[in-house]
């Protein structure tokens, strides 16, 4: 009997294809299990014009080194943080237009629809996230086990850095509205500056952004999916605002405000995260 090289080649090719397919399926299931694939694409809430950027699972160093310019002691000890699951974060701060679609009134001092909503207390930001979760769950648009919420402080810094390790995620003037380029006058419409490497706008400057956490010292060492202190008196805000100096807009800079505080440079952005 003759040996058909073409037939043999086809059989080998089919077997190899099946093997690659099985390997691909295994990798896909493994990635899904860790949350890496889940956030592979951006998500939108179309009627709110709200875009959420995928943030991959991974590890970064939170806080700043001792020799960073303008460093505060509360930015250490540097802590190795691992996120076991991917999540999404709003491409921009929540705008006044988005806020008024879900909430009864706009408390902002500088009333411009495309501006970040400001003069928002921490409980009000949490309420917005809860309403958005309820609304999107009813519409069948929420991934299983995920909710809209404020990002934790660790999630915020990880997303802000977008793989960078310096003071800022790029050239500050390209990324941020702050005291030097706003003349200390007012916030600006979102997404006018360049985004960071992960497609997030205004992570530095424009308005401070509430985080989920109570303010507390860092743990140091290595942690996975940290949620912050279980209780406290003041809440964390990040990113700096339109009237702040460059040093306060650093990726590692931490501010803390009373939860009921309403500042005309304090707003927030939403995250879509594993339910806590």
N, C-alpha and C positions, 0 to 999 in steps of 0.2 A: 504494500500500500504506500502510495506516495505521501510526502509530508507537505501540506499546503501552508506556505509561509504567510499568505494573506489571511487565511482563516485563523491560523494560530495567532497572528498579530491582532486580528479583530477580537478574538477571545481574551487575549491578554489585556487589550485596551479596555474592554468592557469590565473585566475583573478589577483593573486598576481604577476605573471610574467609580465602580461600586465601593471600592475601598476608600477612595477619596471622599465619596458622599457620606459614608459611615463616619469617617474621621471628622468631616465638616459638621455633621449632625451632633457628634459628641462635643466638639468645641463650642457649637452654638448653645447646647444645653448647659455646658459648664459656664459659659459667659452669662447666660440668662440667670443661672443660679446665683451668680455673684453680683448681678445687677449691671454688668458691663454693657450688655447689649440693649437693655431696656431703654436707655437714654441715648440710643444711637442717632435719633433724629429730633429736631426741634418740635415742640408742640405749640399749638395756638389755641386761644379762645377767640374765635373769629369776631363775634359781635362786640367784644371788648377791645379788639385790636391788640391783644396781649400775646406776646411771643415769649416762650420759655426755651432757654438754651440748654442743650444736654451737657451735663457735667459728669465726666467719667469717674468710676471708682478708682481709687489710687491712694497714694501716700505723699505727704509734704511735711515740711518743717514749719511749724507755727511759731510766730513771735519773731524777734529780731536779735541779731548778734550784738554783743556788748559794744562793738565799735561803730554801730550804725549812727549816723548823724541825727541828733534830736531824739534819740532813744529814751524812753521812760522805763523805770524799773519794772513796771507792771507788764512789760512786753516779754518777760522771761519768767522762768527759764524756758528756753526754746524746747518745744515738745514735738515729737514725731507723731503725726496723726494719720491714721489709716481710715479710709472710707470703704466699707465692704460692699456697698451698693451705690450705683449711680443715682443721680437726682437731676432735677432741672431747676434753673434759676431764671427769673425774669430778665429779659434782655435789657430792660430799662427799669428805672424806678417807677412805681405806680403813678400814673398821671392823674391830674384832676378830672379829666374826662372819664377815665376808668373808675375812679373813686365814686363819682356821682352816679354812675350806672348801677351801683349796688348800695350806696349809702345815702341817707336822707339829705345831707347838706355838705357843702364844701367849706371847711374851716380855714382854708389857705389865706394868708395875707396878700400874696401876689396872685391874683386870680387870672390865670391863663390856662386854657384847657390842656395845652401840650406841655405845660410845666409839671414837675413833680408835685404831687399833693404835699403840703407841709402843714405845720401846726397840728400834727397828728400825735395823739398819745399812744403809748404802747398797747393798752387794752383795745383802742379803736383799730389799730393795725391788725391785731389778732382777730377782732370781730370781722373785719373785711375778709381775711383768709378763711374764716369759718363759713361765711356766707358763700364765698366762691366755691369751697369744697361741697357744700350742700347743693348748690346750683348745678355744678358739673357732675356730681354723682347722680342726681336725678335725671340728667340728660344722657347718662351712660358714657361719659367721656373721661372718667377717671381710671387710670391703671389700678389693678387690684392691689390693695395694701398701701396705696399712696394717698396723701392729702396735701392740700395747699396750706402753707404755714410760713411763718418767718423762718429764715435760715438760722441755724445755730451760728455762733461766732466762728467756729472752726470751718463750717461750710462756707461762710461768707469769705473768710481770708483765703481759703483754698481756691475759690472761684475768682477772687480778685487777682491773685497772683498768676493764675493761668499758666503755671509752670515756671514762672520767674522767681528769683530769689532776692532781688534788690529792694530798694526803698519803694519803688513804684513798678507797675507792670509795663512800663515804657517811659517815654518822655512825658513828664507831667503836663506840660502845656498842651500837648496833643490830645491828652486823655481827659483832662479835668477843667471844670469851671471852679476857680478858687479866687482868693483875694486879689492876686496879682492881675488876673485878666477879666475880672468882673467889676473892678474898681470898688468892690465891697458894696454893690448896690442891690442886687437881687438874683434869685435863681434864674436858670435859663431853661428853655424847652429841652426835653430829653433827646438823646441820640444826635446831638449836633457835633460832638467831638468824636474822635476815633474810638472804636471799641478795643478791648484788650484781645489777646490772642484767641480767646474762646468765644468772642462775639458779644461780650457784655459791655454796655455803655455806662459811663458815669459812675463806675465803681469808686473812682477817686473824685471827690468834690461834688458840686451841685447841692445835694442835701445829704445830711447824715442819714444812715439807714439803721432802723431798729433791728436787733437780732433777738432770737428767742431766749437767750440765756440771761440769768442773773449774773451780775458782775462778781467774779471771784478770781483768785490767783490761778495761774496755770499749774497743771499737775507735774510737768516735766516728764522725762522718760518717754515711753511709747504708750499710746492709747488708741483705741478703735471706736469710731462713731461716738465721740464725746457729746454729751448733752448739756454740760455746764452744771453749776451748783443746783441742788434741789430747792434751795430757798435763798432769800436775800432781800435787800431793800432797794437796790438800784439795778437798772437794766443796761445792757451793753448796746452801744451804737457805734457804727463803723463808717469809715470812708471820708470824713471831712465834709465841709459844706462850702457854699459859695463865698462866704465871708471869712474863711479860715486860711491861715498860712500854710505853706507847702508842707511843713513838718507834720501838721495835723492831718494831712491827706495821705500819709504813708500807708502802705498795705498792712503794717503791723500796729498802727496807732489805735489805741483803745480809748473810747470815751464812755462815760456812764452817766445816765440821767435817771431821775425819778420817773417811774412808769407813767405818772400823770402829767409829766412835763410836756408842754406844747411850745415848740420853737419854730420860728419861721425859716429855719434851715434844717428841720428834722422831718424826714419822711420814711419810706421803706420800699422794699421790693419783695415780691412773693417768691417762694420756692415751692416746688412740687417734690415732696420728700417721702420716704417710708414713714408710715404712721408711728408716732412715738408712744 
